[in-house]
Structure formats: structure tokens, C-alpha cells
Amino acid sequence: MHKTPIWRMTMITLLILAGLAPAMTPGPARAAVVDRIVAQVNDEIITQSELEAMSRSIEPEPGGARAKGGKQVQRELLEALIDRKLALAEAKRRGISVSDKEMDQALQEFRRRNNIPDDAALDKALTQSGLTYKDLRDQIQGQLVQERLANVAVGGKVTVSDADVRRIYDEQTKEGGMGREQVHLRMIVLNFPANPTPAQKEEIQKKAETLIKEIRQAGPKAFSEVARKHEAEVVDLGSVAEADMAPPLAEAIRGGKPGDIFPIQTPKGFQLIQMTERRIGRTISFEEAAPRIRQMLMHRNLEKLYIEWVKTLRTKAVIKIMM
């Protein structure tokens, strides 16, 4: 399949998920941000706090660092937020909505993906991030509305040819992607606070060392339990080939075995990577792989058309940028 480094958000993901702040990522409380208006979109505004919340949701891939400068990233995030405002306004005009039942299902899925066992754990994580339950619900609702809008606006124009499916399969087979070795990884994220002092950085480093020590003493299966004990986020990175990883991560895990932990420092804090499995994937036939490849291409083409379509909304909008 098309190589996509793990844990990397593309700008289309930002467009669809913009505003979905990482409730599971500890960060400074919202009150710590000196709020000001950074843009106006028709009759709506975008504040500095919205931009900061979105910025906190963008993590570098394990072992990697964000390639672009801070100002450029901030401007790209602002452009994504502008597009989000325009898209949600258009969805409202078209009468696109999400039912309470669909919202409840989405929230349950959110908890499952973030390893949140109960309401108490969710409330605690939200409080740490300066968010409320209403914030989270509103943000997930915005995501679902945009996904529905994308299908309504451009879904009927998405096509994938049999030739494209065969081409992707042949390319991946040639690279050994249908049978190469893969490892399953999960990660504990320990972020520095905003504008950290040397003492705060040292505190996070000591916390990372404590977690590693406790996990090694309790055994590999205690990874998630120790993380919860220390109120740290656990992210399942899934199975990935070393060739698809950021070079520092690939280098760190090379020669490792299931159960091993690999601490990596990034500009935003520490990532504790655990390998849970190492296996050689079996070779998949074209007939078996084709539906998955087609779905991937459909999704990719939908994203491309949606981005282009949302840009057309700008021609009818009044947009003022104040940053």
C-alpha cells in the first residue's frame, strides 16, 4: 500500500478534524492562553485559544520532529480552521446534522480509541486539557458533520479504476509490502508544558524514567496500567514496517524484541515506544487485497476533492486575518 509514516496528520485531516483538541494530551489550561481574535470568517471569529488548541493536537511522528517553522505551521492551522468554519456553515445551510444516537456512538468510539475506561477517567483527562465535556461533544459533532458534508458535496464524483487498484498492488508487491516484516507498536506520550522551563523538562524526563522502571519491574503487560497510574496517554500505533517509520524510530527499534521499550525525546517531550509483536506478514493475493486498496483510494480521492471544493467556499466569503 501507499507508504504513510505513522502518527502524521496531513492537512486534509486537519481540515476535517480541525478543532478536535486532544482531550487525552495533557496541556496548559485554556485560561493560560491570552485570548484574542486572529481571524474573522463572515460573522464568525477564530480566537488564539482555538488556534492553540489545534496546535496542541498536532504531534510529530514517533522519533520525528515537525519539519516546518512555528509561524508557517500556525498559518497553515489557521487556514484549516477558516476552512472548517466555512464548511460547517455550509453544512448548516444544507440541513446536515448528527443525531443524538450517532453522537453517543462516536463518543463511545472516542473513549475506546483513547483507552478511557469510564466517565471519571474521561472527566479527569478533559480537566487536564482545559476542556469540558461539551467542548469534546461539540468538536466531535463538527467532525461528523464535515464527514457527512464531504460525502454529500463530492462523494458522487469519486471514482477508482481497476487499473489504479492493480497498479497500487503491483507497486507494493514489488517493494515486498505484501509480505515484509512488521512490528506492532504502542506509545506513551509525555508532553512538556507550553514554554517549558529547564526544571519542567527535567521533571518530565524523570517521569519517563520512572515509568520505564515500573513497566520493566511489572512486566510488558503492565504498560497501559502504569501509564494510567501516572495519568499518561497511551496511543496504539498499529502494525507498521520499519521502512515506513521515521528514521530515528526505525533505528531505535532495530534488533528489538516484543516487550522492549524504546524511549525517544522529541522537541515536545518524551515518547516511550513499546514493541508488542514482530512478524512477517503473509503474502496477500490481489483478490484479497483489492477491496482494501480500493477503499483506500476512494478515501484518498474523496479527501482531495473535498479540499478543492471547500476552497471554492472562500470565493463567497468575507475573510479577515489578524495575525
Protein Blocks (a to p, Z undefined) as FASTA:
>chain_A
ZZddehiacfklmmmmgoiacfklgcddfklpccddfbdehjbccdfklmmmmmmmpccd
ehiacfbdfklmmmmmmmmmmmmmmmmmmmmmnopacdfklmmmmmmmmmmmnopabfkl
mmmmmmmnopafklmmmmmmmmmmmmmmmmmmmmmmpccdfklmmmmmmmmmmnopmmpc
cdddddddddddehiafklmmmmmmmmmmmmmmmmmnopklmmmmmmmnopacddebjad
fklpcfklmmmmgopaehiacddddfkbccddddfbdcddddddfklmmmmmmmmmmmmm
mmmmmmmmmmmmmmmpccdddZZ
